[in-house]
Amino acid sequence: MAKKSKEGLQIAQQLIPPGRQRRIELPVSHLSTGNLIAIPVVAFNGALPGPTVWISAGIHGDELNGIEIVSQVMRRLRPQKMRGAVLCVPVVNVFGYLTQRRYMPDRRDLNRVFPGSARGSMSSRVANLLMEEIVRKCEFGIDLHSGSNNRANMPQVRIGFGDKRSCDLAAKFGAPVVVNARLRDGSLRAVANARGVEVLVYETGETLRFDTEGIRIGVRGTLRVLTELGILESDEDAEPLEEPSWAWESTWVRAEGGGIAHVLVSPGTDVKKGEEVVEIGDIFGRSTTRVKAPFDGLVIGSLVCPLVSRGDALVHLAKVNGSRPHPD
């Protein structure tokens, strides 16, 4: 948990007094030019005691929607009126952000190397730095993402349905769908969960593009969660929430052959089993394959580039249920 005292909150040997905010840089490495690369952090320490939460984005350097969400959330935080603390990390993978790439310079996916090591590879060291300076000091986390290269996601929250508080907070977030997502080895969410810290993952849009509506949902959702945790004051004028769709499982429908894919449904569309969702043709104008939905479901993601090979992901389809999970 966060090291707090009457004097303030300590991050990277810097003390943030109650009711104050401070920008902090976590040194990562020097480039060959001698320039320092550091992870930017803005710590907001509330005037009164309360939980400590982190908000992270840019674990994949080309996912810009989360970075913009953190930026807009920070504009709305007033530590003088807060309880607890919020640690904002707008860009974790600074290397990828500068080069507009998903991965780290050592070609590793940063979200598969947690908890990392202080003596490991570059990716491992960045993961370890985030764990030690941010995650281990928090009771809850919000991690922001977009669809990976060539994929676009509708706004969605990803959690495990086995935890009641996660389900309640996911509903408060206000995204149209909540997905029961399995834990992936080496991911920030998996490692934090193993240490008793719940993480809400929010996905929207695609790489290197702003999804305006997804950003709006993400900003309001993040503020709602902070309010529900007691960090922010309640907003009596907040918009009423609709119950999200609950997706107990999901799968990517994949191409059985190569060609040019014409996606017939967009993220957010309900489809029926047997309904055509993608038509694959060739460069000569002939239709070669018609791909059908394997079950009734909600389209929560789709490919962006129409050029496909056998096995490529086409449409992400989720099985939804209107009722909220009720874990013990």
C-alpha positions in Angstrom: 0.0 0.0 0.0 1.0 3.6 -0.4 3.5 4.9 2.0 1.6 7.8 3.6 2.1 9.8 6.8 1.0 13.1 8.2 3.7 14.7 6.1 2.4 13.2 2.9 2.7 10.5 0.2 6.1 9.3 -0.9 6.7 8.3 -4.5 10.3 7.7 -5.9 11.7 9.4 -2.8 9.6 12.5 -3.3 7.1 13.6 -0.7 3.7 14.9 -1.8 2.0 16.8 1.1 -1.8 16.3 1.6 -3.9 18.4 -0.7 -1.1 18.8 -3.3 -0.1 17.3 -6.6 3.4 16.7 -8.1 4.8 15.6 -11.4 7.5 12.9 -10.9 9.8 11.2 -13.4 10.8 7.5 -12.9 14.2 7.2 -14.6 14.3 4.2 -17.0 17.5 4.6 -19.2 19.7 7.0 -21.1 19.5 6.8 -24.9 22.7 6.4 -26.9 22.6 10.2 -27.3 22.7 10.6 -23.6 19.1 11.8 -23.3 17.2 10.4 -20.3 14.0 8.3 -20.8 11.7 8.4 -17.8 8.1 7.3 -17.0 6.0 10.4 -16.3 3.8 10.2 -13.2 1.5 12.8 -11.7 0.6 12.1 -8.1 -2.5 13.7 -6.6 -2.5 13.4 -2.8 -5.9 14.2 -1.3 -6.3 16.4 1.7 -8.1 13.6 3.6 -7.3 9.9 4.1 -8.7 7.3 1.6 -7.7 4.6 -0.9 -4.8 4.9 -3.3 -5.6 4.1 -7.0 -3.4 4.2 -10.1 -4.5 5.0 -13.6 -2.1 3.8 -16.4 -2.1 4.1 -20.1 0.4 3.6 -22.9 1.7 0.1 -21.9 1.6 -0.3 -25.6 3.1 2.8 -27.1 0.8 3.1 -30.1 -2.4 3.0 -28.0 -3.3 6.7 -27.7 -6.9 6.7 -26.5 -5.9 5.8 -22.9 -3.2 8.5 -22.9 -5.9 11.1 -23.8 -8.2 9.7 -21.1 -5.6 10.1 -18.4 -4.8 13.6 -19.7 -8.5 14.7 -19.4 -9.0 13.0 -16.0 -6.0 14.8 -14.6 -7.5 18.2 -15.6 -10.5 17.4 -13.4 -8.6 16.2 -10.2 -8.4 18.7 -7.3 -6.4 17.2 -4.5 -7.7 19.8 -2.0 -11.1 18.2 -2.4 -10.0 14.5 -2.6 -9.8 11.6 -0.2 -6.9 9.2 -0.7 -4.6 9.5 -3.7 -4.5 9.0 -7.4 -1.3 8.1 -9.2 -1.6 8.9 -12.9 0.8 7.3 -15.4 -0.2 8.6 -18.8 2.6 6.8 -20.7 4.2 3.6 -19.4 6.0 2.5 -22.6 7.7 5.8 -23.4 10.0 4.1 -26.0 7.0 2.8 -27.9 5.2 6.2 -27.6 8.1 8.1 -29.1 8.4 5.7 -32.1 4.6 5.1 -32.4 5.1 1.3 -31.9 3.4 -1.3 -29.7 6.5 -3.0 -28.3 9.6 -2.1 -26.3 13.0 -1.7 -28.0 13.8 -5.3 -27.1 10.8 -6.3 -29.2 8.8 -7.6 -26.2 5.2 -7.0 -25.3 5.5 -5.0 -22.0 2.1 -6.5 -20.9 3.6 -10.0 -20.9 6.6 -9.5 -18.7 5.2 -8.3 -15.4 6.2 -8.3 -12.5 9.6 -7.8 -14.2 13.0 -7.6 -12.6 15.4 -4.8 -11.7 18.2 -6.8 -13.3 16.4 -8.1 -16.4 15.9 -6.9 -19.9 14.7 -3.4 -20.7 11.1 -4.5 -20.7 11.5 -6.4 -17.5 13.1 -3.4 -15.8 10.2 -1.0 -16.9 7.7 -3.6 -15.6 9.5 -3.9 -12.3 9.7 -0.1 -11.9 6.0 0.3 -12.4 5.3 -2.5 -9.9 7.6 -1.2 -7.2 6.9 2.6 -7.5 3.2 2.5 -8.4 1.3 -0.7 -8.2 2.4 -2.0 -4.9 1.4 1.2 -3.3 -2.2 1.0 -4.5 -5.4 -0.8 -3.5 -7.0 -0.6 -7.0 -5.9 0.1 -10.6 -7.4 1.2 -13.9 -5.4 0.2 -17.0 -6.4 1.8 -20.3 -5.9 0.2 -23.8 -7.0 0.2 -27.4 -7.3 -2.6 -30.0 -4.0 -4.0 -31.1 -2.6 -3.3 -34.6 -5.2 -3.8 -37.3 -8.0 -4.2 -34.7 -10.7 -1.8 -33.4 -12.6 -2.4 -30.2 -16.0 -1.0 -29.1 -15.8 0.6 -25.6 -15.6 -2.2 -23.1 -14.5 -3.0 -19.6 -12.6 -6.3 -19.0 -12.6 -7.9 -15.5 -13.0 -11.3 -13.9 -16.7 -12.0 -13.1 -15.7 -13.9 -9.9 -15.1 -10.7 -7.9 -18.2 -8.8 -6.7 -16.5 -5.4 -6.2 -14.9 -5.6 -9.7 -18.4 -6.3 -11.2 -19.9 -3.4 -9.2 -17.2 -0.9 -10.3 -17.4 -2.2 -13.9 -21.1 -1.4 -13.9 -20.4 2.1 -12.5 -17.9 2.7 -15.2 -20.7 3.0 -17.7 -19.2 1.2 -20.8 -21.8 -0.5 -23.0 -20.3 -4.0 -22.4 -18.3 -5.7 -19.7 -16.3 -8.8 -20.7 -15.3 -11.7 -18.5 -11.7 -11.7 -19.6 -9.3 -14.5 -18.6 -6.0 -13.5 -16.9 -3.0 -13.6 -19.2 0.4 -14.7 -17.8 2.7 -11.7 -17.4 0.0 -9.1 -17.8 -0.2 -6.2 -15.3 -3.8 -7.3 -14.4 -2.8 -10.9 -13.7 0.2 -10.0 -11.5 -1.7 -7.3 -9.6 -4.6 -9.7 -9.0 -2.1 -12.3 -7.6 -1.0 -9.6 -5.1 -4.6 -8.9 -4.1 -5.1 -5.7 -6.1 -8.1 -5.7 -8.5 -7.6 -4.0 -11.9 -10.3 -2.7 -14.2 -9.1 -2.8 -17.9 -10.8 -0.4 -20.3 -10.5 -0.9 -24.1 -11.6 1.4 -26.9 -10.9 2.2 -30.5 -7.7 1.3 -32.4 -4.0 2.2 -32.5 -2.7 5.7 -33.5 -6.2 7.1 -33.7 -8.5 9.0 -31.3 -11.9 7.4 -30.7 -13.8 10.5 -29.5 -16.8 8.6 -28.1 -14.6 6.0 -26.5 -12.5 8.7 -24.8 -15.6 10.4 -23.5 -16.9 7.2 -22.0 -13.4 6.4 -20.6 -13.1 9.8 -18.9 -16.5 9.7 -17.3 -16.1 6.1 -16.4 -12.8 6.7 -14.6 -14.3 9.6 -12.7 -17.3 7.5 -11.7 -15.1 4.8 -10.3 -13.0 7.3 -8.3 -16.3 8.6 -6.9 -17.6 5.2 -6.1 -14.3 4.5 -4.2 -14.8 7.6 -2.2 -11.9 9.6 -3.6 -14.0 12.2 -5.3 -17.1 13.9 -4.1 -20.4 12.6 -5.4 -21.8 14.5 -8.5 -25.6 14.9 -8.1 -25.9 16.0 -11.7 -24.2 12.9 -13.1 -25.9 11.2 -16.1 -28.1 8.2 -15.2 -26.4 4.8 -16.0 -27.8 2.0 -18.1 -27.0 -1.5 -17.1 -24.2 -2.8 -19.5 -24.3 -6.0 -21.4 -22.4 -8.8 -19.6 -20.2 -10.9 -21.9 -19.4 -14.2 -20.3 -17.2 -15.4 -23.1 -15.9 -14.1 -26.4 -14.1 -15.4 -29.5 -12.5 -14.1 -32.6 -14.0 -15.4 -35.8 -11.1 -16.1 -38.1 -10.5 -16.3 -41.9 -10.4 -19.8 -43.4 -8.7 -18.4 -46.5 -6.9 -15.3 -47.7 -8.2 -12.4 -49.7 -9.9 -9.0 -49.3 -12.3 -8.9 -46.3 -15.5 -6.8 -46.4 -16.8 -6.6 -42.8 -20.6 -6.5 -42.9 -21.1 -5.6 -39.3 -19.6 -3.0 -37.0 -18.6 -3.1 -33.3 -21.7 -2.7 -31.2 -23.9 -4.8 -33.6 -26.0 -7.7 -32.4 -25.9 -10.7 -34.7 -27.7 -14.0 -35.0 -26.1 -17.4 -35.4 -25.6 -18.1 -39.2 -25.8 -14.4 -40.1 -23.1 -13.3 -42.6 -20.6 -11.1 -40.9 -17.7 -11.0 -43.4 -17.4 -11.5 -47.1 -13.9 -12.4 -48.4 -13.2 -11.8 -52.1 -10.1 -11.7 -54.3 -8.4 -9.0 -56.4 -10.4 -10.1 -59.5 -13.7 -9.1 -57.9 -14.8 -12.6 -57.1 -16.4 -13.6 -53.8 -14.6 -16.6 -52.4 -15.9 -17.0 -48.8 -18.9 -15.9 -46.8 -18.1 -16.0 -43.0 -21.1 -16.5 -40.7 -21.5 -15.9 -37.0 -21.1 -19.2 -35.0 -23.6 -18.1 -32.3 -25.9 -15.3 -31.3 -23.7 -12.5 -30.0 -22.5 -8.9 -29.8 -19.7 -7.7 -32.1 -17.2 -6.1 -29.7 -14.3 -5.7 -32.2 -13.2 -6.1 -35.8 -10.3 -5.9 -38.1 -9.2 -2.6 -39.7 -7.1 -3.6 -42.7 -9.1 -5.7 -45.2 -6.1 -7.7 -46.4 -6.3 -11.1 -44.7 -4.6 -14.5 -44.7 -5.8 -17.8 -43.4 -6.2 -17.6 -39.6 -6.4 -13.8 -39.4 -8.9 -12.4 -36.9 -12.0 -10.9 -38.5 -14.7 -10.2 -36.0 -14.6 -10.4 -32.2 -17.9 -11.9 -31.1 -19.2 -12.0 -27.5 -21.9 -14.1 -25.8 -23.9 -11.6 -23.7 -26.3 -11.8 -20.8 -28.5 -9.0 -19.6 -28.1 -9.8 -15.9 -25.2 -8.8 -13.7 -23.0 -11.6 -12.3 -23.5 -12.3 -8.6 -20.3 -13.8 -7.3 -20.2 -14.9 -3.6 
